[in-house]
Amino acid sequence: MATQPDASIFLPKKLLGMLLILVGLVVGAIGVVQQSGRLTVGGIILLAAGALLLALKIVRRNQPDPR
């Protein structure tokens, strides 16, 4: 649940993860259209970073309470 002391960082992490995924998709698409390897790889890296942030948020949220 969101009753933990560090629960206030869940929303910014989620928003940052979603933003990184969105920017990664756009940059990757531009890289593919312009046939630029650097832009495509940069977009993939941003996409992976966003997905990693969201996955870490989900894993942390699903941990049992340390009571």
DAVEN-V375115 format. One record per residue. N is the residue number from 1. RES is the residue in one letter. SS is DSSP state (@ for helix, = for strand, . for the rest). OMEGA is omega in radians with two decimals (* if undefined). Layout:
n res ss omega
N RES SS OMEGA
N RES SS OMEGA
//
This chain:
n res ss omega
1 M . -3.12
2 A . 3.13
3 T . 3.14
4 Q . -3.14
5 P @ -3.12
6 D @ -3.13
7 A @ -3.12
8 S @ 3.12
9 I @ -3.12
10 F @ -3.11
11 L @ 3.10
12 P @ 3.10
13 K @ 3.13
14 K @ -3.14
15 L @ 3.12
16 L @ 3.10
17 G @ 3.13
18 M @ 3.12
19 L @ 3.11
20 L @ 3.10
21 I @ -3.14
22 L @ 3.14
23 V @ 3.11
24 G @ 3.09
25 L @ -3.12
26 V @ -3.13
27 V @ 3.11
28 G @ 3.12
29 A @ 3.10
30 I @ 3.11
31 G @ 3.12
32 V @ -3.12
33 V @ -3.12
34 Q . -3.12
35 Q . 3.11
36 S . -3.13
37 G @ -3.12
38 R @ 3.13
39 L @ -3.14
40 T @ 3.12
41 V @ 3.08
42 G @ 3.09
43 G @ 3.11
44 I @ 3.12
45 I @ 3.11
46 L @ 3.11
47 L @ 3.13
48 A @ 3.12
49 A @ 3.10
50 G @ 3.12
51 A @ 3.11
52 L @ 3.11
53 L @ 3.13
54 L @ 3.13
55 A @ 3.11
56 L @ 3.10
57 K @ -3.14
58 I @ 3.13
59 V @ -3.12
60 R @ 3.13
61 R @ -3.07
62 N . 3.09
63 Q . 3.12
64 P . 3.10
65 D . 3.13
66 P . -3.11
67 R . *
//
